Amino acid sequence: MATRDIYESGFDEDVQTESSANQCPECEGRVTTNAVETVCEDCGLVIEEQRIDHGPEWRAYDDKERERTGAPLTAARHDRGLSTEIGRGTDANGNEISGQKRRRLARMRREQTRGRWRSKAERNLAHGLGEVRRLASALELSDSVRDQACQLFRSAQNEDLLRGRSIEAIAAASVYGACRCNGLSRLVDDVSEMARVAESRVTNAYKTLNEELGLPAEPVSPSMFVPRLASDLECPDEIRQRARALAEQAEERGVTTGVHPAGFAAACLYKAGREGGRWLTQSEAADVANASKATVRAHRDTLEEQVA
């Protein structure tokens, strides 16, 4: 049996009928568009032909299957990734270039570096986005969170929030704000430890971003820090699950309001470890949570009083 007998089509599958609002300019007839042209079915007028393909060009032009598509646009670069880089020792095919051409390229790179920034604001943007990328790499954040932090830094500069503040502090606050908006278990201590400014300046910069830009950041709960701290302490799954249950019960009863989330999570792990027969000291739990032993003891007492 032929394929036509099995699969019959009564219309051209490549043809798309336009909406009623888009009619023929001559006779107001029905207009259809196929892969080649746009034509009126009533009078035969060709309205558009040789349509432009706006997609990427995947053709290969040499033996190495080289593609003419560049890197995608990204918010992590001040120019969205459209900058031009001048090579150094080899040409586009990987061949060595002569000394005269190397000197010429060096002069071209110097002039390009001098004329790369059109304004001081663009230079500050490039410096700030570079700091955001460095912090995101040090904290092992995903590309999506990094791009959100870069976009947050752009918004801060557009709102003129960099005036009188450190670029490094705004960059660190942007990274912390992106983590908070995505529900990641990161503290200001973690970000400021990798930043080049003091923790107080990062905290003040984040407060400014939160107030001026209205970040959709939700409060961080202690249960979010339990898996991370359990991994640092190399706790077994039973203790981690018990600590997670203790933290969730405490959150339901409202005893975690205003507490240090990482310190409370450390107290849950400490209590779960003692119940499970593992000798977990208060000092170990406090160190991974960047809290004091008194904080762990206070939250442990709260768990024993309020949570079964």
N, C-alpha and C positions, 0 to 999 in steps of 0.2 A: 504493500500500500504506500502510495506516495505521501510525502510530508504535507503537501497541499491538502490532501483529503483528510488528514488528521487535524491539521491546524489551519483553519480557514479564517481569513481576515477580510472584513468588508470595508476597510479604510486604510489609508496610508498611516502607518504607525509613527512615521517621522514628522507628520504634519500636526501642528498645534493651532487650534482655532483661537483667534484673539477674542477679547471681550467685546461686548456690544459697544462700548465707548470708543474703541479704536476701529473706525470704519474707513472705507476707501475714500480718499479725498475727492475722487471724480464722481462716482456714482453712489457712494455710501453703501456699497455692498459689503458682503462678508469677506474678511481678510484672514488668510491662513499663512502660517510660517512653517517652512520645513528647514532642513539642515543647510540649504543653499540660499534661498531667497524668500521674500515676503511678497505675496501676490494676491490680487483680488480675484475671487472665483466668478464674479459676475461679468466684469468687463475685461479681465485679463491684464490689468495694469500691474507692472512690477514696481512695487513701492520701494523695496530694498533688496540689494543683492550683495554677495560676497561679504557675508557677516563676519565681524571680527571675533576671533577666539581670544577671550581675555584670560584663559587658563595658562598654566606654565608650559614651556616648550621642552618636551622630553626627547627631542631628536638627538642622536649621537652624531658627532662631526669628526671623530677620529677613532683610532683603534682603542683608546682608553675609555670609550663610552663617556666622554666629557659632556656635561649638560650645561646649557646656557642659563640655568636658573640659579639665582643667587640665594643668599640666606634670607629667611623671612624677616619681616619687620618685627621689632621688639621694643618694648618700653624700657628695657634695661640700658639703652644707649641714648645719649643726648640727641643724636640725629636719627633715631629709630633704626640704626644699623645700616644707613645708606652712605657711610663714609668710605673714602678711598684710601687704601693702604699702598704705599710705594714699596716695592720689593728691595732686596739688598744684594745678595750675591749671585742670584740666578734669575733667568728670565721666566716667562710663563710656561715654557716647555721643560724647565729644569736644567737648562744648559748654563754653563759658567759664562759670565760676562767679562769683558775686558776691564782693565783698571780705569781707563778713561770714562767708560760708561758708569762704573761704580762711583767715581767722584761726581759725575753729573747727577746720578740718583741721590747722592748724599746732599748735594745742594738743593735738589728739588724737595727732599724730605724736610730740610731745614726751613725752606720757604713755606711749605705746607703747614708745618707746625706753627709758624708765626701767624699765618692767616687762617687757621682753623676756627678760631673763636670769633664770631661776629660781634659779640658783646661780652661784658663782664658777667651778665646773668647766664649766658650760655656756658661760660667757663665754670661758674659755680654749679650749674646743673650737671655738667660732666663730672666734676669732682665729687658731688654728692651721690650721683648714681654709681660711680666707681666704689664709693664707700659702702653703699647698700649692697652691691654685688659681693664685696669682700666679706661683709658680715653674714650674708646669706650662705656663702660658701663655708665660712667657719662654723656656722650653726647647723650645716647640712640641711638646709631648707629646700623645698621643691622649687622648680622653675616658676610654677604658678604663684606661689607665695612671694617669690623674689620679684616677679613682675608687678604684683599688687603693691609691694613696698616701694618699688620705683615709681609707680603711678601716684602713690600717696605723697612721695617727695615732690613730684611735679605739682601736685595740687597745693602743697604747702608753699612752694615758690610762687605759684600763680596768685595765691592769696596774700603774698608779701609777708609770710611768717618767718622768713629767714633774716629779716632785718634785725640787727642787734643780737642775733643768736648764732651759735656755732653750727657750721654745716655738718660736722661730724655728729653733733647731738641730734639734729633733726633727722639725719640719716639713720641713726640708731633708734630713734623714736619711731620712725617709719617702719623699720623692721619689726619692732615690738608691737606696733599697732596692727600690722598685717598678721602677725601671729595671734593676737587677741581676736581679731575679726574672724579668723579661721578656726578658732577653738584649739590652738596648739598649746601644749603645756610648756610654756616658756615664761620665765620670770625676768623682771628688769635686771636682776643680778646676772643672769646668763648673758643678756645682750650687752650690758655695760662691761662685763668682763672681757668681751672681745672688742669693744669699742675703744676709741682713743681719747675718751673724755670720762669724767667722773660720773658716778651713778646718779648723783643729785641733778646734774645737768640733763641727763637722759630722762629722768622722771619729770622735770619741769617742761622739757620739750614735748613729751607725750601728753601731759596735761593740756598744753597749748593746742596740740593737734586735735585732741578729743573735744575740746571746747569749741574751737573755731570751725572744724570740719564736720563735727557730729559723727564720729566713727560708730558703726554698729557693733561695738565690742560688748560682749556679754561677760558677766562676772565669771571668773575661773573657779571651778569647783575642786575640792580636794581629790575627788575620785578620778579626775583627769590626770593627776600626778602619780597615782599609785602604780600604773604599769611602768612608767619611766624610772621611778625610784626602785621598784622591785628588780628591774633589769640591772641597775647600777649595783644593788646589793646582792645580786645573783640569788634571789629568793626562789624557791620552788613554786610551782603553779598553785598548790594548795594554799600557801600563805598569801600569795597575791590575790587569789579569789576571795579569801576570808577578809583581807584588808579592804578590798573593793566593796565587799558587802557592808563592812563596818562604816566606811565612808559614805555610802549611799544611805544607810539608815540614819546616820548623823545629819545628812543633808535634808532628809525628809522631816526630821524633828526640828530643824531650824537651829541647830547648835553650831553650825559652821559659819554663821553670819559674822563678817568682820574679822575672821581669823586668817592667819597666814596659811594659804592653801597647801603649799609644799610641806610646811611644818606639821599640819594636821594629817596629811597623807603619811608622813614619816611616823607619826604617833600610831596611826592605824597599822602600819607594817610592824612596828615594834610590838604592839599588843597581839597582833596575829602571830608573830614569830614566837612570842612567849607561850601563847596557847598551843601552838603546833610543836612545841618542844625544841625549837631552834634558839640558840643563844645569840640574840641580836641585841647589842648594847645600844644605849641611848646615844652614845657618842657617834657610832656608825650611822645611825638613822639621822642624826642632826647634821652630820657632815654632808651627806648626799643631798639633803634638802636645803643646805645653806641656811640653817637655823641654829638656835642655841639649844643646849640640853634642857634648859628650863622650859623652853617652849614645848619640847616633846613631852616632858613630864606633865605640864599643865594640860595639854590636849589628851594625854593618856588618862588623867584623872577624870576629865570630862567624858571620855568614852566609857569609863567604868561606871560613872554615875548615871549617864543618860542612855547609853546603848547597851543592850544585853550582849 
